[in-house]
């Protein structure tokens, strides 16, 4: 990630979590909490610019299946970005011998994330209108589940090469802004899906939900325009956006022509996701300032 950057300051609603004045050490820490009767692990990164009493946005980052919190922190670049933009990043660890996420409706991992956000709020001053989630691969499927089931807490989500099987079981309590990146040559998550013969005529009953249909479904949930508009072109990457959505909860799909399952290198996905987050708080109002990184 580039060592130099330009920042634009935006106003945002910024209620501080009331208990967030405790032990919130700067840097990366390995932590544990109990959720659903299990001990769960996570890493938290607090930037040097953090100071007690000023509420910071919180970004929750999810690794892919078989990955780890520390791996995702390393390759996604979100801790570096947190230092630049001024937010707290937390990286939960998936459960099981092959670490993964339960992305079904009724997932215990949804409660884990509710418990995790409450724990971080008890330690650090968190802007409750700016809690976001980003994930890669199975982690992208997890943030999709959070958008469906934790919309009262999560302001917006970002997904890279996400797996969205069974994503049709989704009834968010409010429109949720969505940004996603997918490669057309992703062999793990086929861009156009692989249908199952004789399955119900629903695009979500497939191995690898067709990505454009997944994005269109979010546009429909959010009450957006029926047809997306072209909004981005840079090299092999194009972007289409579903606009005029309820609550300003826009949906953007970036397609990487020839891209695979890896974290994108054709564009700075972390920066683009963060800037999308900045524009989509849970609620509008008066407040502190957050940074767009240009």
C-alpha positions as CSV (number, residue, x, y, z in Angstrom):
1,X,0.0,0.0,0.0
2,X,1.3,3.4,-0.9
3,X,3.2,5.4,1.8
4,X,1.6,8.7,0.9
5,X,-2.1,9.5,0.8
6,X,-4.6,12.4,0.6
7,X,-7.4,12.6,3.1
8,X,-10.8,14.3,2.9
9,X,-12.7,14.9,6.2
10,X,-16.4,14.2,6.3
11,X,-18.8,14.8,9.1
12,X,-20.6,11.9,10.6
13,X,-22.9,11.0,13.5
14,X,-20.6,9.9,16.4
15,X,-22.2,8.6,19.6
16,X,-19.4,7.2,21.8
17,X,-20.0,3.8,23.3
18,X,-20.7,4.7,27.0
19,X,-18.4,2.1,28.5
20,X,-15.6,2.6,25.9
21,X,-13.1,4.3,28.2
22,X,-11.3,1.3,29.5
23,X,-8.3,-0.8,28.4
24,X,-7.8,0.0,24.7
25,X,-4.0,-0.4,24.1
26,X,-2.5,1.0,20.9
27,X,-1.2,-1.6,18.4
28,X,-2.2,-5.2,17.7
29,X,-3.4,-7.4,20.6
30,X,-4.5,-11.1,20.7
31,X,-7.8,-11.4,22.7
32,X,-10.4,-14.0,23.7
33,X,-14.0,-13.9,24.8
34,X,-16.7,-16.4,25.7
35,X,-19.7,-16.6,23.3
36,X,-22.3,-19.4,23.1
37,X,-20.3,-21.3,25.8
38,X,-17.2,-21.3,23.7
39,X,-13.9,-19.5,23.9
40,X,-13.4,-17.4,20.8
41,X,-10.3,-15.6,19.6
42,X,-9.8,-12.4,17.8
43,X,-7.1,-9.8,17.1
44,X,-7.7,-6.1,17.5
45,X,-5.6,-3.2,16.1
46,X,-5.9,0.3,17.6
47,X,-4.1,3.1,15.7
48,X,-1.7,5.4,17.4
49,X,-4.1,8.3,16.8
50,X,-6.7,6.7,19.1
51,X,-7.4,8.7,22.2
52,X,-9.9,8.0,25.0
53,X,-13.1,9.9,24.7
54,X,-13.1,10.2,20.9
55,X,-15.3,7.6,19.3
56,X,-13.6,5.7,16.4
57,X,-15.3,3.7,13.6
58,X,-14.9,-0.1,13.9
59,X,-14.1,-2.4,11.0
60,X,-14.5,-6.1,11.5
61,X,-12.4,-8.2,9.1
62,X,-13.2,-11.9,8.3
63,X,-10.6,-14.3,6.8
64,X,-11.5,-17.1,4.4
65,X,-12.0,-20.8,5.1
66,X,-8.9,-22.3,6.5
67,X,-7.3,-18.9,7.0
68,X,-6.6,-16.9,10.1
69,X,-7.2,-13.5,11.6
70,X,-3.5,-12.6,11.4
71,X,-3.3,-13.7,7.8
72,X,-6.3,-11.5,6.8
73,X,-4.8,-8.6,8.7
74,X,-1.6,-8.9,6.8
75,X,-2.8,-9.3,3.2
76,X,-5.9,-7.1,3.3
77,X,-4.1,-4.0,4.4
78,X,-6.8,-2.8,6.8
79,X,-4.6,-2.2,9.8
80,X,-2.3,0.1,7.6
81,X,-5.5,1.8,6.4
82,X,-6.7,2.1,10.0
83,X,-3.6,4.0,10.9
84,X,-4.1,6.4,8.0
85,X,-7.9,6.9,8.3
86,X,-8.4,6.6,12.1
87,X,-10.5,3.6,12.8
88,X,-10.2,0.4,15.0
89,X,-9.8,-2.9,13.1
90,X,-10.8,-6.2,14.7
91,X,-10.1,-9.6,13.1
92,X,-12.2,-12.5,14.6
93,X,-10.9,-16.1,14.2
94,X,-13.2,-18.7,12.7
95,X,-14.1,-21.9,14.6
96,X,-13.2,-25.5,13.9
97,X,-10.1,-27.5,12.9
98,X,-10.4,-25.9,9.5
99,X,-11.3,-22.4,10.6
100,X,-14.5,-21.3,9.0
101,X,-17.7,-19.3,9.4
102,X,-21.3,-20.5,9.8
103,X,-23.1,-18.4,7.1
104,X,-26.5,-20.1,7.5
105,X,-29.5,-18.3,9.0
106,X,-29.5,-18.8,12.7
107,X,-25.7,-18.9,12.7
108,X,-23.9,-18.9,16.1
109,X,-21.3,-16.8,14.5
110,X,-23.8,-13.9,14.3
111,X,-24.1,-14.0,18.1
112,X,-20.3,-14.2,18.4
113,X,-20.0,-10.9,16.4
114,X,-22.7,-9.3,18.5
115,X,-20.7,-10.3,21.6
116,X,-17.5,-9.2,20.0
117,X,-18.7,-5.7,19.2
118,X,-20.1,-5.4,22.7
119,X,-16.7,-6.4,24.1
120,X,-14.8,-3.9,22.0
121,X,-17.2,-1.2,22.9
122,X,-16.6,-1.9,26.6
123,X,-12.8,-1.4,26.1
124,X,-12.6,1.3,23.4
125,X,-14.6,4.4,22.4
126,X,-16.5,3.1,19.4
127,X,-18.8,5.1,17.0
128,X,-21.9,2.9,17.1
129,X,-23.1,4.4,13.8
130,X,-19.9,3.3,12.1
131,X,-19.5,-0.4,12.7
132,X,-18.6,-2.1,9.4
133,X,-17.7,-5.7,8.2
134,X,-15.5,-6.8,5.4
135,X,-14.6,-10.4,4.4
136,X,-12.8,-12.5,1.9
137,X,-14.2,-15.8,0.4
138,X,-16.1,-17.6,3.2
139,X,-15.5,-14.4,5.2
140,X,-17.4,-12.6,2.4
141,X,-20.2,-15.0,3.0
142,X,-20.1,-14.2,6.7
143,X,-20.5,-10.5,6.1
144,X,-23.4,-11.2,3.8
145,X,-25.0,-13.1,6.7
146,X,-24.3,-10.2,9.1
147,X,-26.0,-7.8,6.6
148,X,-29.0,-10.1,6.7
149,X,-29.2,-10.8,10.4
150,X,-27.3,-8.0,12.2
151,X,-28.5,-5.0,10.3
152,X,-29.2,-3.2,13.6
153,X,-25.5,-3.1,14.4
154,X,-23.6,-3.3,11.0
155,X,-23.8,-0.1,9.0
156,X,-22.4,-1.5,5.7
157,X,-20.5,-4.5,4.4
158,X,-17.7,-5.2,1.9
159,X,-17.1,-8.6,0.3
160,X,-14.2,-9.9,-1.8
161,X,-14.8,-13.2,-3.7
162,X,-17.6,-14.0,-1.2
163,X,-19.4,-17.3,-1.1
164,X,-23.2,-16.7,-0.9
165,X,-24.8,-20.1,-0.9
166,X,-28.2,-20.0,0.9
167,X,-28.0,-16.2,0.8
168,X,-31.7,-16.0,-0.2
169,X,-32.7,-16.7,3.4
170,X,-32.2,-13.0,4.2
171,X,-34.6,-10.5,5.8
172,X,-32.6,-7.5,7.1
173,X,-34.4,-5.0,9.4
174,X,-33.2,-2.1,7.3
175,X,-31.5,-1.5,3.9
176,X,-27.8,-2.3,4.2
177,X,-25.2,-0.8,1.8
178,X,-23.1,-3.4,0.0
179,X,-19.9,-3.3,-2.0
180,X,-18.3,-6.4,-3.5
181,X,-15.3,-7.4,-5.7
182,X,-15.4,-10.6,-7.9
183,X,-13.2,-12.0,-10.6
184,X,-14.6,-13.5,-13.7
185,X,-12.1,-16.4,-13.6
186,X,-12.6,-17.3,-10.0
187,X,-12.6,-21.1,-10.0
188,X,-13.6,-21.3,-6.3
189,X,-16.6,-18.9,-6.6
190,X,-17.7,-19.0,-10.2
191,X,-18.8,-15.6,-11.4
192,X,-21.8,-17.0,-13.2
193,X,-22.5,-19.9,-10.8
194,X,-22.8,-23.6,-11.4
195,X,-26.4,-24.8,-11.3
196,X,-27.6,-28.1,-9.8
197,X,-29.6,-30.2,-12.2
198,X,-33.3,-30.5,-11.3
199,X,-32.9,-28.0,-8.4
200,X,-35.6,-25.5,-7.6
201,X,-35.7,-22.6,-10.1
202,X,-34.1,-20.2,-7.7
203,X,-30.6,-18.9,-8.5
204,X,-29.4,-19.4,-4.9
205,X,-29.9,-23.1,-5.0
206,X,-26.6,-23.5,-6.8
207,X,-22.9,-24.2,-6.2
208,X,-21.6,-20.7,-6.3
209,X,-24.4,-18.3,-6.5
210,X,-24.3,-16.2,-9.7
211,X,-22.6,-13.0,-8.6
212,X,-24.7,-10.6,-10.7
213,X,-27.9,-12.1,-9.4
214,X,-26.7,-11.9,-5.8
215,X,-26.0,-8.2,-6.3
216,X,-29.3,-7.7,-8.0
217,X,-31.1,-9.3,-5.1
218,X,-29.5,-6.8,-2.7
219,X,-30.6,-4.0,-5.0
220,X,-34.1,-5.3,-4.8
221,X,-34.0,-5.7,-1.0
222,X,-32.8,-2.1,-0.7
223,X,-35.4,-0.7,-3.0
224,X,-32.8,0.5,-5.6
225,X,-33.3,1.2,-9.2
226,X,-34.0,-2.0,-11.1
227,X,-31.1,-1.6,-13.5
228,X,-27.5,-0.9,-12.4
229,X,-25.5,2.0,-13.9
230,X,-21.9,1.8,-15.0
231,X,-19.9,3.8,-12.4
232,X,-16.2,2.7,-12.7
233,X,-13.6,1.7,-15.2
234,X,-9.9,1.2,-14.4
235,X,-7.9,-1.3,-16.4
236,X,-9.5,-4.7,-16.1
237,X,-11.9,-3.6,-13.4
238,X,-15.4,-2.3,-14.1
239,X,-18.0,-1.2,-11.5
240,X,-21.8,-1.1,-11.7
241,X,-24.0,0.5,-9.0
242,X,-27.6,0.1,-8.0
243,X,-28.7,3.6,-7.1
244,X,-31.6,5.6,-5.5
245,X,-31.9,3.0,-2.8
246,X,-33.9,3.4,0.4
247,X,-31.9,5.0,3.2
248,X,-29.1,5.7,0.7
249,X,-28.1,2.0,0.9
250,X,-26.4,1.7,-2.5
251,X,-25.1,-1.6,-3.9
252,X,-21.9,-1.6,-5.9
253,X,-20.3,-4.6,-7.7
254,X,-16.8,-4.4,-9.0
255,X,-16.0,-7.0,-11.6
256,X,-12.3,-7.9,-12.3
257,X,-12.1,-9.3,-15.8
258,X,-9.8,-12.3,-15.7
259,X,-9.5,-12.0,-11.9
260,X,-9.3,-15.1,-9.6
261,X,-10.1,-15.8,-6.0
262,X,-7.3,-13.9,-4.4
263,X,-7.4,-10.5,-2.8
264,X,-7.4,-8.0,-5.7
265,X,-4.2,-6.4,-6.9
266,X,-5.7,-4.6,-9.9
267,X,-7.2,-2.0,-7.6
268,X,-6.7,-0.9,-4.0
269,X,-9.8,-2.8,-2.7
270,X,-9.2,-1.9,1.0
271,X,-9.2,1.8,0.3
272,X,-12.2,1.6,-2.0
273,X,-14.1,-0.4,0.6
274,X,-13.2,2.0,3.4
275,X,-14.3,5.0,1.3
276,X,-17.6,3.3,0.6
277,X,-18.0,2.7,4.3
278,X,-17.4,6.3,5.1
279,X,-20.3,7.3,2.9
280,X,-22.7,4.8,4.6
281,X,-23.1,5.3,8.4
282,X,-25.9,3.6,10.2
283,X,-27.6,6.9,10.8
284,X,-26.9,10.5,9.8
285,X,-26.4,13.3,12.3
286,X,-23.9,15.7,13.8
287,X,-20.6,14.7,14.9
288,X,-17.0,14.0,14.8
289,X,-15.0,13.6,11.6
290,X,-13.9,10.6,9.5
291,X,-11.4,10.3,6.7
292,X,-11.8,9.4,3.0
293,X,-8.5,8.1,1.7
294,X,-8.0,9.3,-1.9
